[in-house]
């Protein structure tokens, strides 16, 4: 099981302003607003963390890709596929 670094196990009540039509439709569909909102925030935070990591490490990624283009994959002769 993969560890999720942003899970605390605790809950905090928050006040959100959401479009009334969206809320009504979600409730009609039987969705739990807290769970859906938490999942969306978790995904958005994870996506942003990944975007920032890629931006901060862009130079290394480009250098690594260039090296592989010029030299091939390390240990490629041992690949079974």
mmCIF file of the N, C-alpha and C atoms, coordinates in Angstrom:
data_MODEL
# 
_entry.id   MODEL 
# 
loop_
_atom_site.group_PDB 
_atom_site.id 
_atom_site.type_symbol 
_atom_site.label_atom_id 
_atom_site.label_alt_id 
_atom_site.label_comp_id 
_atom_site.label_asym_id 
_atom_site.label_entity_id 
_atom_site.label_seq_id 
_atom_site.pdbx_PDB_ins_code 
_atom_site.Cartn_x 
_atom_site.Cartn_y 
_atom_site.Cartn_z 
_atom_site.occupancy 
_atom_site.B_iso_or_equiv 
_atom_site.pdbx_formal_charge 
_atom_site.auth_seq_id 
_atom_site.auth_comp_id 
_atom_site.auth_asym_id 
_atom_site.auth_atom_id 
_atom_site.pdbx_PDB_model_num 
ATOM 1   N N  . UNK A 1 1  ? 0.827   -1.177 0.000   1.00 0.00 ? 1  UNK A N  1 
ATOM 2   C CA . UNK A 1 1  ? 0.000   0.000  0.000   1.00 0.00 ? 1  UNK A CA 1 
ATOM 3   C C  . UNK A 1 1  ? 0.876   1.246  0.000   1.00 0.00 ? 1  UNK A C  1 
ATOM 4   N N  . UNK A 1 2  ? 0.584   2.175  -0.873  1.00 0.00 ? 2  UNK A N  1 
ATOM 5   C CA . UNK A 1 2  ? 1.371   3.388  -1.000  1.00 0.00 ? 2  UNK A CA 1 
ATOM 6   C C  . UNK A 1 2  ? 0.988   4.385  0.087   1.00 0.00 ? 2  UNK A C  1 
ATOM 7   N N  . UNK A 1 3  ? 1.980   4.968  0.727   1.00 0.00 ? 3  UNK A N  1 
ATOM 8   C CA . UNK A 1 3  ? 1.734   5.951  1.781   1.00 0.00 ? 3  UNK A CA 1 
ATOM 9   C C  . UNK A 1 3  ? 1.338   7.285  1.156   1.00 0.00 ? 3  UNK A C  1 
ATOM 10  N N  . UNK A 1 4  ? 0.275   7.876  1.654   1.00 0.00 ? 4  UNK A N  1 
ATOM 11  C CA . UNK A 1 4  ? -0.177  9.185  1.184   1.00 0.00 ? 4  UNK A CA 1 
ATOM 12  C C  . UNK A 1 4  ? 0.305   10.239 2.170   1.00 0.00 ? 4  UNK A C  1 
ATOM 13  N N  . UNK A 1 5  ? 1.274   11.076 1.784   1.00 0.00 ? 5  UNK A N  1 
ATOM 14  C CA . UNK A 1 5  ? 1.878   12.008 2.732   1.00 0.00 ? 5  UNK A CA 1 
ATOM 15  C C  . UNK A 1 5  ? 0.957   13.136 3.181   1.00 0.00 ? 5  UNK A C  1 
ATOM 16  N N  . UNK A 1 6  ? -0.170  13.348 2.517   1.00 0.00 ? 6  UNK A N  1 
ATOM 17  C CA . UNK A 1 6  ? -1.035  14.453 2.921   1.00 0.00 ? 6  UNK A CA 1 
ATOM 18  C C  . UNK A 1 6  ? -2.209  13.996 3.776   1.00 0.00 ? 6  UNK A C  1 
ATOM 19  N N  . UNK A 1 7  ? -2.277  12.721 4.109   1.00 0.00 ? 7  UNK A N  1 
ATOM 20  C CA . UNK A 1 7  ? -3.368  12.213 4.943   1.00 0.00 ? 7  UNK A CA 1 
ATOM 21  C C  . UNK A 1 7  ? -2.993  12.375 6.411   1.00 0.00 ? 7  UNK A C  1 
ATOM 22  N N  . UNK A 1 8  ? -3.851  13.025 7.170   1.00 0.00 ? 8  UNK A N  1 
ATOM 23  C CA . UNK A 1 8  ? -3.595  13.181 8.604   1.00 0.00 ? 8  UNK A CA 1 
ATOM 24  C C  . UNK A 1 8  ? -4.505  12.291 9.432   1.00 0.00 ? 8  UNK A C  1 
ATOM 25  N N  . UNK A 1 9  ? -5.632  11.865 8.866   1.00 0.00 ? 9  UNK A N  1 
ATOM 26  C CA . UNK A 1 9  ? -6.585  11.069 9.615   1.00 0.00 ? 9  UNK A CA 1 
ATOM 27  C C  . UNK A 1 9  ? -7.542  11.909 10.434  1.00 0.00 ? 9  UNK A C  1 
ATOM 28  N N  . UNK A 1 10 ? -7.291  13.203 10.496  1.00 0.00 ? 10 UNK A N  1 
ATOM 29  C CA . UNK A 1 10 ? -8.131  14.116 11.261  1.00 0.00 ? 10 UNK A CA 1 
ATOM 30  C C  . UNK A 1 10 ? -9.055  14.861 10.299  1.00 0.00 ? 10 UNK A C  1 
ATOM 31  N N  . UNK A 1 11 ? -10.139 15.352 10.819  1.00 0.00 ? 11 UNK A N  1 
ATOM 32  C CA . UNK A 1 11 ? -11.086 16.132 10.019  1.00 0.00 ? 11 UNK A CA 1 
ATOM 33  C C  . UNK A 1 11 ? -11.165 17.550 10.567  1.00 0.00 ? 11 UNK A C  1 
ATOM 34  N N  . UNK A 1 12 ? -11.324 18.503 9.665   1.00 0.00 ? 12 UNK A N  1 
ATOM 35  C CA . UNK A 1 12 ? -11.475 19.902 10.047  1.00 0.00 ? 12 UNK A CA 1 
ATOM 36  C C  . UNK A 1 12 ? -12.679 20.459 9.321   1.00 0.00 ? 12 UNK A C  1 
ATOM 37  N N  . UNK A 1 13 ? -13.646 20.997 10.053  1.00 0.00 ? 13 UNK A N  1 
ATOM 38  C CA . UNK A 1 13 ? -14.780 21.619 9.373   1.00 0.00 ? 13 UNK A CA 1 
ATOM 39  C C  . UNK A 1 13 ? -14.332 22.906 8.678   1.00 0.00 ? 13 UNK A C  1 
ATOM 40  N N  . UNK A 1 14 ? -14.788 23.099 7.456   1.00 0.00 ? 14 UNK A N  1 
ATOM 41  C CA . UNK A 1 14 ? -14.460 24.308 6.696   1.00 0.00 ? 14 UNK A CA 1 
ATOM 42  C C  . UNK A 1 14 ? -15.742 24.862 6.079   1.00 0.00 ? 14 UNK A C  1 
ATOM 43  N N  . UNK A 1 15 ? -15.685 26.113 5.721   1.00 0.00 ? 15 UNK A N  1 
ATOM 44  C CA . UNK A 1 15 ? -16.818 26.770 5.100   1.00 0.00 ? 15 UNK A CA 1 
ATOM 45  C C  . UNK A 1 15 ? -16.470 27.010 3.632   1.00 0.00 ? 15 UNK A C  1 
ATOM 46  N N  . UNK A 1 16 ? -17.251 26.449 2.727   1.00 0.00 ? 16 UNK A N  1 
ATOM 47  C CA . UNK A 1 16 ? -17.021 26.610 1.294   1.00 0.00 ? 16 UNK A CA 1 
ATOM 48  C C  . UNK A 1 16 ? -18.218 27.294 0.654   1.00 0.00 ? 16 UNK A C  1 
ATOM 49  N N  . UNK A 1 17 ? -17.955 28.049 -0.377  1.00 0.00 ? 17 UNK A N  1 
ATOM 50  C CA . UNK A 1 17 ? -19.032 28.626 -1.173  1.00 0.00 ? 17 UNK A CA 1 
ATOM 51  C C  . UNK A 1 17 ? -19.066 27.893 -2.506  1.00 0.00 ? 17 UNK A C  1 
ATOM 52  N N  . UNK A 1 18 ? -20.173 27.197 -2.754  1.00 0.00 ? 18 UNK A N  1 
ATOM 53  C CA . UNK A 1 18 ? -20.317 26.418 -3.973  1.00 0.00 ? 18 UNK A CA 1 
ATOM 54  C C  . UNK A 1 18 ? -21.592 26.836 -4.686  1.00 0.00 ? 18 UNK A C  1 
ATOM 55  N N  . UNK A 1 19 ? -21.590 26.672 -5.994  1.00 0.00 ? 19 UNK A N  1 
ATOM 56  C CA . UNK A 1 19 ? -22.763 26.969 -6.797  1.00 0.00 ? 19 UNK A CA 1 
ATOM 57  C C  . UNK A 1 19 ? -23.937 26.107 -6.329  1.00 0.00 ? 19 UNK A C  1 
ATOM 58  N N  . UNK A 1 20 ? -25.074 26.731 -6.070  1.00 0.00 ? 20 UNK A N  1 
ATOM 59  C CA . UNK A 1 20 ? -26.222 25.995 -5.538  1.00 0.00 ? 20 UNK A CA 1 
ATOM 60  C C  . UNK A 1 20 ? -26.714 24.924 -6.494  1.00 0.00 ? 20 UNK A C  1 
ATOM 61  N N  . UNK A 1 21 ? -26.612 25.169 -7.794  1.00 0.00 ? 21 UNK A N  1 
ATOM 62  C CA . UNK A 1 21 ? -27.028 24.167 -8.770  1.00 0.00 ? 21 UNK A CA 1 
ATOM 63  C C  . UNK A 1 21 ? -26.144 22.935 -8.725  1.00 0.00 ? 21 UNK A C  1 
ATOM 64  N N  . UNK A 1 22 ? -24.857 23.146 -8.571  1.00 0.00 ? 22 UNK A N  1 
ATOM 65  C CA . UNK A 1 22 ? -23.911 22.033 -8.494  1.00 0.00 ? 22 UNK A CA 1 
ATOM 66  C C  . UNK A 1 22 ? -24.184 21.222 -7.237  1.00 0.00 ? 22 UNK A C  1 
ATOM 67  N N  . UNK A 1 23 ? -24.410 21.904 -6.126  1.00 0.00 ? 23 UNK A N  1 
ATOM 68  C CA . UNK A 1 23 ? -24.676 21.208 -4.864  1.00 0.00 ? 23 UNK A CA 1 
ATOM 69  C C  . UNK A 1 23 ? -25.965 20.399 -4.958  1.00 0.00 ? 23 UNK A C  1 
ATOM 70  N N  . UNK A 1 24 ? -27.010 21.003 -5.503  1.00 0.00 ? 24 UNK A N  1 
ATOM 71  C CA . UNK A 1 24 ? -28.293 20.310 -5.616  1.00 0.00 ? 24 UNK A CA 1 
ATOM 72  C C  . UNK A 1 24 ? -28.158 19.079 -6.511  1.00 0.00 ? 24 UNK A C  1 
ATOM 73  N N  . UNK A 1 25 ? -27.487 19.223 -7.633  1.00 0.00 ? 25 UNK A N  1 
ATOM 74  C CA . UNK A 1 25 ? -27.327 18.106 -8.557  1.00 0.00 ? 25 UNK A CA 1 
ATOM 75  C C  . UNK A 1 25 ? -26.501 16.989 -7.919  1.00 0.00 ? 25 UNK A C  1 
ATOM 76  N N  . UNK A 1 26 ? -25.418 17.353 -7.226  1.00 0.00 ? 26 UNK A N  1 
ATOM 77  C CA . UNK A 1 26 ? -24.576 16.351 -6.570  1.00 0.00 ? 26 UNK A CA 1 
ATOM 78  C C  . UNK A 1 26 ? -25.375 15.592 -5.519  1.00 0.00 ? 26 UNK A C  1 
ATOM 79  N N  . UNK A 1 27 ? -26.168 16.308 -4.760  1.00 0.00 ? 27 UNK A N  1 
ATOM 80  C CA . UNK A 1 27 ? -26.985 15.643 -3.732  1.00 0.00 ? 27 UNK A CA 1 
ATOM 81  C C  . UNK A 1 27 ? -28.026 14.733 -4.369  1.00 0.00 ? 27 UNK A C  1 
ATOM 82  N N  . UNK A 1 28 ? -28.615 15.170 -5.482  1.00 0.00 ? 28 UNK A N  1 
ATOM 83  C CA . UNK A 1 28 ? -29.579 14.322 -6.196  1.00 0.00 ? 28 UNK A CA 1 
ATOM 84  C C  . UNK A 1 28 ? -28.938 13.019 -6.644  1.00 0.00 ? 28 UNK A C  1 
ATOM 85  N N  . UNK A 1 29 ? -27.664 13.071 -6.950  1.00 0.00 ? 29 UNK A N  1 
ATOM 86  C CA . UNK A 1 29 ? -26.941 11.881 -7.401  1.00 0.00 ? 29 UNK A CA 1 
ATOM 87  C C  . UNK A 1 29 ? -26.457 11.028 -6.233  1.00 0.00 ? 29 UNK A C  1 
ATOM 88  N N  . UNK A 1 30 ? -26.704 11.507 -5.017  1.00 0.00 ? 30 UNK A N  1 
ATOM 89  C CA . UNK A 1 30 ? -26.314 10.746 -3.831  1.00 0.00 ? 30 UNK A CA 1 
ATOM 90  C C  . UNK A 1 30 ? -24.848 10.874 -3.472  1.00 0.00 ? 30 UNK A C  1 
ATOM 91  N N  . UNK A 1 31 ? -24.211 11.934 -3.949  1.00 0.00 ? 31 UNK A N  1 
ATOM 92  C CA . UNK A 1 31 ? -22.782 12.115 -3.666  1.00 0.00 ? 31 UNK A CA 1 
ATOM 93  C C  . UNK A 1 31 ? -22.574 12.728 -2.285  1.00 0.00 ? 31 UNK A C  1 
ATOM 94  N N  . UNK A 1 32 ? -21.532 12.296 -1.627  1.00 0.00 ? 32 UNK A N  1 
ATOM 95  C CA . UNK A 1 32 ? -21.137 12.878 -0.353  1.00 0.00 ? 32 UNK A CA 1 
ATOM 96  C C  . UNK A 1 32 ? -20.225 14.062 -0.674  1.00 0.00 ? 32 UNK A C  1 
ATOM 97  N N  . UNK A 1 33 ? -20.695 15.270 -0.402  1.00 0.00 ? 33 UNK A N  1 
ATOM 98  C CA . UNK A 1 33 ? -19.953 16.476 -0.779  1.00 0.00 ? 33 UNK A CA 1 
ATOM 99  C C  . UNK A 1 33 ? -18.573 16.535 -0.112  1.00 0.00 ? 33 UNK A C  1 
ATOM 100 N N  . UNK A 1 34 ? -18.484 16.120 1.139   1.00 0.00 ? 34 UNK A N  1 
ATOM 101 C CA . UNK A 1 34 ? -17.195 16.157 1.828   1.00 0.00 ? 34 UNK A CA 1 
ATOM 102 C C  . UNK A 1 34 ? -16.193 15.216 1.168   1.00 0.00 ? 34 UNK A C  1 
ATOM 103 N N  . UNK A 1 35 ? -16.624 14.004 0.855   1.00 0.00 ? 35 UNK A N  1 
ATOM 104 C CA . UNK A 1 35 ? -15.715 13.038 0.240   1.00 0.00 ? 35 UNK A CA 1 
ATOM 105 C C  . UNK A 1 35 ? -15.283 13.477 -1.151  1.00 0.00 ? 35 UNK A C  1 
ATOM 106 N N  . UNK A 1 36 ? -16.226 13.984 -1.937  1.00 0.00 ? 36 UNK A N  1 
ATOM 107 C CA . UNK A 1 36 ? -15.909 14.415 -3.298  1.00 0.00 ? 36 UNK A CA 1 
ATOM 108 C C  . UNK A 1 36 ? -14.967 15.615 -3.262  1.00 0.00 ? 36 UNK A C  1 
ATOM 109 N N  . UNK A 1 37 ? -15.254 16.565 -2.372  1.00 0.00 ? 37 UNK A N  1 
ATOM 110 C CA . UNK A 1 37 ? -14.402 17.746 -2.263  1.00 0.00 ? 37 UNK A CA 1 
ATOM 111 C C  . UNK A 1 37 ? -13.002 17.373 -1.804  1.00 0.00 ? 37 UNK A C  1 
ATOM 112 N N  . UNK A 1 38 ? -12.914 16.499 -0.814  1.00 0.00 ? 38 UNK A N  1 
ATOM 113 C CA . UNK A 1 38 ? -11.604 16.063 -0.320  1.00 0.00 ? 38 UNK A CA 1 
ATOM 114 C C  . UNK A 1 38 ? -10.812 15.351 -1.414  1.00 0.00 ? 38 UNK A C  1 
ATOM 115 N N  . UNK A 1 39 ? -11.472 14.492 -2.164  1.00 0.00 ? 39 UNK A N  1 
ATOM 116 C CA . UNK A 1 39 ? -10.786 13.783 -3.256  1.00 0.00 ? 39 UNK A CA 1 
ATOM 117 C C  . UNK A 1 39 ? -10.297 14.756 -4.323  1.00 0.00 ? 39 UNK A C  1 
ATOM 118 N N  . UNK A 1 40 ? -11.130 15.753 -4.651  1.00 0.00 ? 40 UNK A N  1 
ATOM 119 C CA . UNK A 1 40 ? -10.735 16.736 -5.661  1.00 0.00 ? 40 UNK A CA 1 
ATOM 120 C C  . UNK A 1 40 ? -9.560  17.578 -5.169  1.00 0.00 ? 40 UNK A C  1 
ATOM 121 N N  . UNK A 1 41 ? -9.594  17.985 -3.910  1.00 0.00 ? 41 UNK A N  1 
ATOM 122 C CA . UNK A 1 41 ? -8.484  18.761 -3.352  1.00 0.00 ? 41 UNK A CA 1 
ATOM 123 C C  . UNK A 1 41 ? -7.211  17.932 -3.278  1.00 0.00 ? 41 UNK A C  1 
ATOM 124 N N  . UNK A 1 42 ? -7.340  16.662 -2.909  1.00 0.00 ? 42 UNK A N  1 
ATOM 125 C CA . UNK A 1 42 ? -6.177  15.775 -2.855  1.00 0.00 ? 42 UNK A CA 1 
ATOM 126 C C  . UNK A 1 42 ? -5.539  15.666 -4.241  1.00 0.00 ? 42 UNK A C  1 
ATOM 127 N N  . UNK A 1 43 ? -6.358  15.465 -5.282  1.00 0.00 ? 43 UNK A N  1 
ATOM 128 C CA . UNK A 1 43 ? -5.844  15.338 -6.642  1.00 0.00 ? 43 UNK A CA 1 
ATOM 129 C C  . UNK A 1 43 ? -5.205  16.647 -7.108  1.00 0.00 ? 43 UNK A C  1 
ATOM 130 N N  . UNK A 1 44 ? -5.871  17.777 -6.845  1.00 0.00 ? 44 UNK A N  1 
ATOM 131 C CA . UNK A 1 44 ? -5.335  19.077 -7.260  1.00 0.00 ? 44 UNK A CA 1 
ATOM 132 C C  . UNK A 1 44 ? -3.996  19.353 -6.573  1.00 0.00 ? 44 UNK A C  1 
ATOM 133 N N  . UNK A 1 45 ? -3.905  19.047 -5.272  1.00 0.00 ? 45 UNK A N  1 
ATOM 134 C CA . UNK A 1 45 ? -2.657  19.278 -4.540  1.00 0.00 ? 45 UNK A CA 1 
ATOM 135 C C  . UNK A 1 45 ? -1.549  18.373 -5.064  1.00 0.00 ? 45 UNK A C  1 
ATOM 136 N N  . UNK A 1 46 ? -1.879  17.119 -5.334  1.00 0.00 ? 46 UNK A N  1 
ATOM 137 C CA . UNK A 1 46 ? -0.893  16.179 -5.857  1.00 0.00 ? 46 UNK A CA 1 
ATOM 138 C C  . UNK A 1 46 ? -0.423  16.601 -7.251  1.00 0.00 ? 46 UNK A C  1 
ATOM 139 N N  . UNK A 1 47 ? -1.368  16.990 -8.099  1.00 0.00 ? 47 UNK A N  1 
ATOM 140 C CA . UNK A 1 47 ? -1.015  17.447 -9.445  1.00 0.00 ? 47 UNK A CA 1 
ATOM 141 C C  . UNK A 1 47 ? -0.107  18.670 -9.393  1.00 0.00 ? 47 UNK A C  1 
ATOM 142 N N  . UNK A 1 48 ? -0.415  19.607 -8.485  1.00 0.00 ? 48 UNK A N  1 
ATOM 143 C CA . UNK A 1 48 ? 0.410   20.808 -8.355  1.00 0.00 ? 48 UNK A CA 1 
ATOM 144 C C  . UNK A 1 48 ? 1.803   20.468 -7.838  1.00 0.00 ? 48 UNK A C  1 
ATOM 145 N N  . UNK A 1 49 ? 1.886   19.556 -6.864  1.00 0.00 ? 49 UNK A N  1 
ATOM 146 C CA . UNK A 1 49 ? 3.190   19.123 -6.357  1.00 0.00 ? 49 UNK A CA 1 
ATOM 147 C C  . UNK A 1 49 ? 4.014   18.508 -7.490  1.00 0.00 ? 49 UNK A C  1 
ATOM 148 N N  . UNK A 1 50 ? 3.385   17.659 -8.303  1.00 0.00 ? 50 UNK A N  1 
ATOM 149 C CA . UNK A 1 50 ? 4.090   17.019 -9.417  1.00 0.00 ? 50 UNK A CA 1 
ATOM 150 C C  . UNK A 1 50 ? 4.516   18.035 -10.466 1.00 0.00 ? 50 UNK A C  1 
ATOM 151 N N  . UNK A 1 51 ? 3.648   19.018 -10.750 1.00 0.00 ? 51 UNK A N  1 
ATOM 152 C CA . UNK A 1 51 ? 3.989   20.057 -11.726 1.00 0.00 ? 51 UNK A CA 1 
ATOM 153 C C  . UNK A 1 51 ? 5.198   20.852 -11.238 1.00 0.00 ? 51 UNK A C  1 
ATOM 154 N N  . UNK A 1 52 ? 5.189   21.226 -9.961  1.00 0.00 ? 52 UNK A N  1 
ATOM 155 C CA . UNK A 1 52 ? 6.304   21.999 -9.408  1.00 0.00 ? 52 UNK A CA 1 
ATOM 156 C C  . UNK A 1 52 ? 7.597   21.194 -9.416  1.00 0.00 ? 52 UNK A C  1 
ATOM 157 N N  . UNK A 1 53 ? 7.501   19.885 -9.084  1.00 0.00 ? 53 UNK A N  1 
ATOM 158 C CA . UNK A 1 53 ? 8.693   19.049 -9.095  1.00 0.00 ? 53 UNK A CA 1 
ATOM 159 C C  . UNK A 1 53 ? 9.290   19.007 -10.502 1.00 0.00 ? 53 UNK A C  1 
ATOM 160 N N  . UNK A 1 54 ? 8.422   18.802 -11.490 1.00 0.00 ? 54 UNK A N  1 
ATOM 161 C CA . UNK A 1 54 ? 8.907   18.730 -12.874 1.00 0.00 ? 54 UNK A CA 1 
ATOM 162 C C  . UNK A 1 54 ? 9.537   20.057 -13.300 1.00 0.00 ? 54 UNK A C  1 
ATOM 163 N N  . UNK A 1 55 ? 8.942   21.159 -12.873 1.00 0.00 ? 55 UNK A N  1 
ATOM 164 C CA . UNK A 1 55 ? 9.489   22.478 -13.209 1.00 0.00 ? 55 UNK A CA 1 
ATOM 165 C C  . UNK A 1 55 ? 10.841  22.693 -12.528 1.00 0.00 ? 55 UNK A C  1 
ATOM 166 N N  . UNK A 1 56 ? 10.923  22.352 -11.246 1.00 0.00 ? 56 UNK A N  1 
ATOM 167 C CA . UNK A 1 56 ? 12.170  22.544 -10.506 1.00 0.00 ? 56 UNK A CA 1 
ATOM 168 C C  . UNK A 1 56 ? 13.281  21.633 -11.021 1.00 0.00 ? 56 UNK A C  1 
ATOM 169 N N  . UNK A 1 57 ? 12.938  20.498 -11.586 1.00 0.00 ? 57 UNK A N  1 
ATOM 170 C CA . UNK A 1 57 ? 13.926  19.527 -12.036 1.00 0.00 ? 57 UNK A CA 1 
ATOM 171 C C  . UNK A 1 57 ? 14.026  19.438 -13.561 1.00 0.00 ? 57 UNK A C  1 
ATOM 172 N N  . UNK A 1 58 ? 13.478  20.433 -14.242 1.00 0.00 ? 58 UNK A N  1 
ATOM 173 C CA . UNK A 1 58 ? 13.459  20.401 -15.702 1.00 0.00 ? 58 UNK A CA 1 
ATOM 174 C C  . UNK A 1 58 ? 14.851  20.269 -16.305 1.00 0.00 ? 58 UNK A C  1 
ATOM 175 N N  . UNK A 1 59 ? 15.812  21.011 -15.773 1.00 0.00 ? 59 UNK A N  1 
ATOM 176 C CA . UNK A 1 59 ? 17.169  20.965 -16.325 1.00 0.00 ? 59 UNK A CA 1 
ATOM 177 C C  . UNK A 1 59 ? 17.749  19.556 -16.212 1.00 0.00 ? 59 UNK A C  1 
ATOM 178 N N  . UNK A 1 60 ? 17.566  18.917 -15.057 1.00 0.00 ? 60 UNK A N  1 
ATOM 179 C CA . UNK A 1 60 ? 18.074  17.551 -14.877 1.00 0.00 ? 60 UNK A CA 1 
ATOM 180 C C  . UNK A 1 60 ? 17.366  16.589 -15.818 1.00 0.00 ? 60 UNK A C  1 
ATOM 181 N N  . UNK A 1 61 ? 16.046  16.717 -15.936 1.00 0.00 ? 61 UNK A N  1 
ATOM 182 C CA . UNK A 1 61 ? 15.272  15.828 -16.808 1.00 0.00 ? 61 UNK A CA 1 
ATOM 183 C C  . UNK A 1 61 ? 15.752  15.962 -18.254 1.00 0.00 ? 61 UNK A C  1 
ATOM 184 N N  . UNK A 1 62 ? 15.935  17.192 -18.711 1.00 0.00 ? 62 UNK A N  1 
ATOM 185 C CA . UNK A 1 62 ? 16.401  17.416 -20.081 1.00 0.00 ? 62 UNK A CA 1 
ATOM 186 C C  . UNK A 1 62 ? 17.807  16.859 -20.284 1.00 0.00 ? 62 UNK A C  1 
ATOM 187 N N  . UNK A 1 63 ? 18.679  17.064 -19.304 1.00 0.00 ? 63 UNK A N  1 
ATOM 188 C CA . UNK A 1 63 ? 20.051  16.547 -19.410 1.00 0.00 ? 63 UNK A CA 1 
ATOM 189 C C  . UNK A 1 63 ? 20.053  15.024 -19.428 1.00 0.00 ? 63 UNK A C  1 
ATOM 190 N N  . UNK A 1 64 ? 19.217  14.432 -18.604 1.00 0.00 ? 64 UNK A N  1 
ATOM 191 C CA . UNK A 1 64 ? 19.129  12.974 -18.555 1.00 0.00 ? 64 UNK A CA 1 
ATOM 192 C C  . UNK A 1 64 ? 18.599  12.429 -19.876 1.00 0.00 ? 64 UNK A C  1 
ATOM 193 N N  . UNK A 1 65 ? 17.556  13.047 -20.398 1.00 0.00 ? 65 UNK A N  1 
ATOM 194 C CA . UNK A 1 65 ? 17.000  12.608 -21.679 1.00 0.00 ? 65 UNK A CA 1 
ATOM 195 C C  . UNK A 1 65 ? 18.018  12.734 -22.806 1.00 0.00 ? 65 UNK A C  1 
ATOM 196 N N  . UNK A 1 66 ? 18.787  13.818 -22.790 1.00 0.00 ? 66 UNK A N  1 
ATOM 197 C CA . UNK A 1 66 ? 19.818  14.023 -23.815 1.00 0.00 ? 66 UNK A CA 1 
ATOM 198 C C  . UNK A 1 66 ? 20.887  12.932 -23.706 1.00 0.00 ? 66 UNK A C  1 
ATOM 199 N N  . UNK A 1 67 ? 21.301  12.614 -22.477 1.00 0.00 ? 67 UNK A N  1 
ATOM 200 C CA . UNK A 1 67 ? 22.316  11.579 -22.282 1.00 0.00 ? 67 UNK A CA 1 
ATOM 201 C C  . UNK A 1 67 ? 21.813  10.239 -22.812 1.00 0.00 ? 67 UNK A C  1 
ATOM 202 N N  . UNK A 1 68 ? 20.565  9.900  -22.525 1.00 0.00 ? 68 UNK A N  1 
ATOM 203 C CA . UNK A 1 68 ? 20.001  8.628  -22.993 1.00 0.00 ? 68 UNK A CA 1 
ATOM 204 C C  . UNK A 1 68 ? 19.922  8.610  -24.516 1.00 0.00 ? 68 UNK A C  1 
ATOM 205 N N  . UNK A 1 69 ? 19.555  9.737  -25.123 1.00 0.00 ? 69 UNK A N  1 
ATOM 206 C CA . UNK A 1 69 ? 19.505  9.805  -26.594 1.00 0.00 ? 69 UNK A CA 1 
ATOM 207 C C  . UNK A 1 69 ? 20.884  9.558  -27.191 1.00 0.00 ? 69 UNK A C  1 
ATOM 208 N N  . UNK A 1 70 ? 21.902  10.105 -26.571 1.00 0.00 ? 70 UNK A N  1 
ATOM 209 C CA . UNK A 1 70 ? 23.264  9.988  -27.096 1.00 0.00 ? 70 UNK A CA 1 
ATOM 210 C C  . UNK A 1 70 ? 23.903  8.637  -26.773 1.00 0.00 ? 70 UNK A C  1 
ATOM 211 N N  . UNK A 1 71 ? 23.590  8.066  -25.618 1.00 0.00 ? 71 UNK A N  1 
ATOM 212 C CA . UNK A 1 71 ? 24.294  6.879  -25.143 1.00 0.00 ? 71 UNK A CA 1 
ATOM 213 C C  . UNK A 1 71 ? 23.432  5.627  -25.027 1.00 0.00 ? 71 UNK A C  1 
ATOM 214 N N  . UNK A 1 72 ? 22.135  5.776  -25.151 1.00 0.00 ? 72 UNK A N  1 
ATOM 215 C CA . UNK A 1 72 ? 21.241  4.642  -24.965 1.00 0.00 ? 72 UNK A CA 1 
ATOM 216 C C  . UNK A 1 72 ? 20.953  4.406  -23.487 1.00 0.00 ? 72 UNK A C  1 
ATOM 217 N N  . UNK A 1 73 ? 20.080  3.474  -23.243 1.00 0.00 ? 73 UNK A N  1 
ATOM 218 C CA . UNK A 1 73 ? 19.715  3.163  -21.859 1.00 0.00 ? 73 UNK A CA 1 
ATOM 219 C C  . UNK A 1 73 ? 20.823  2.373  -21.182 1.00 0.00 ? 73 UNK A C  1 
ATOM 220 N N  . UNK A 1 74 ? 21.132  2.721  -19.938 1.00 0.00 ? 74 UNK A N  1 
ATOM 221 C CA . UNK A 1 74 ? 22.117  1.921  -19.207 1.00 0.00 ? 74 UNK A CA 1 
ATOM 222 C C  . UNK A 1 74 ? 21.577  0.497  -19.026 1.00 0.00 ? 74 UNK A C  1 
ATOM 223 N N  . UNK A 1 75 ? 22.426  -0.473 -19.117 1.00 0.00 ? 75 UNK A N  1 
ATOM 224 C CA . UNK A 1 75 ? 22.070  -1.889 -18.937 1.00 0.00 ? 75 UNK A CA 1 
ATOM 225 C C  . UNK A 1 75 ? 21.048  -2.390 -19.954 1.00 0.00 ? 75 UNK A C  1 
ATOM 226 N N  . UNK A 1 76 ? 20.931  -1.706 -21.078 1.00 0.00 ? 76 UNK A N  1 
ATOM 227 C CA . UNK A 1 76 ? 19.944  -2.091 -22.091 1.00 0.00 ? 76 UNK A CA 1 
ATOM 228 C C  . UNK A 1 76 ? 20.169  -3.512 -22.595 1.00 0.00 ? 76 UNK A C  1 
ATOM 229 N N  . UNK A 1 77 ? 21.411  -3.960 -22.612 1.00 0.00 ? 77 UNK A N  1 
ATOM 230 C CA . UNK A 1 77 ? 21.685  -5.291 -23.126 1.00 0.00 ? 77 UNK A CA 1 
ATOM 231 C C  . UNK A 1 77 ? 21.065  -6.393 -22.261 1.00 0.00 ? 77 UNK A C  1 
ATOM 232 N N  . UNK A 1 78 ? 20.674  -6.060 -21.037 1.00 0.00 ? 78 UNK A N  1 
ATOM 233 C CA . UNK A 1 78 ? 20.083  -7.049 -20.143 1.00 0.00 ? 78 UNK A CA 1 
ATOM 234 C C  . UNK A 1 78 ? 18.553  -7.046 -20.173 1.00 0.00 ? 78 UNK A C  1 
ATOM 235 N N  . UNK A 1 79 ? 17.972  -6.151 -20.958 1.00 0.00 ? 79 UNK A N  1 
ATOM 236 C CA . UNK A 1 79 ? 16.492  -6.098 -21.034 1.00 0.00 ? 79 UNK A CA 1 
ATOM 237 C C  . UNK A 1 79 ? 15.960  -7.343 -21.698 1.00 0.00 ? 79 UNK A C  1 
ATOM 238 N N  . UNK A 1 80 ? 14.850  -7.832 -21.200 1.00 0.00 ? 80 UNK A N  1 
ATOM 239 C CA . UNK A 1 80 ? 14.235  -9.046 -21.738 1.00 0.00 ? 80 UNK A CA 1 
ATOM 240 C C  . UNK A 1 80 ? 13.115  -8.733 -22.724 1.00 0.00 ? 80 UNK A C  1 
ATOM 241 N N  . UNK A 1 81 ? 12.859  -7.473 -23.011 1.00 0.00 ? 81 UNK A N  1 
ATOM 242 C CA . UNK A 1 81 ? 11.785  -7.095 -23.931 1.00 0.00 ? 81 UNK A CA 1 
ATOM 243 C C  . UNK A 1 81 ? 12.274  -6.116 -24.962 1.00 0.00 ? 81 UNK A C  1 
# 
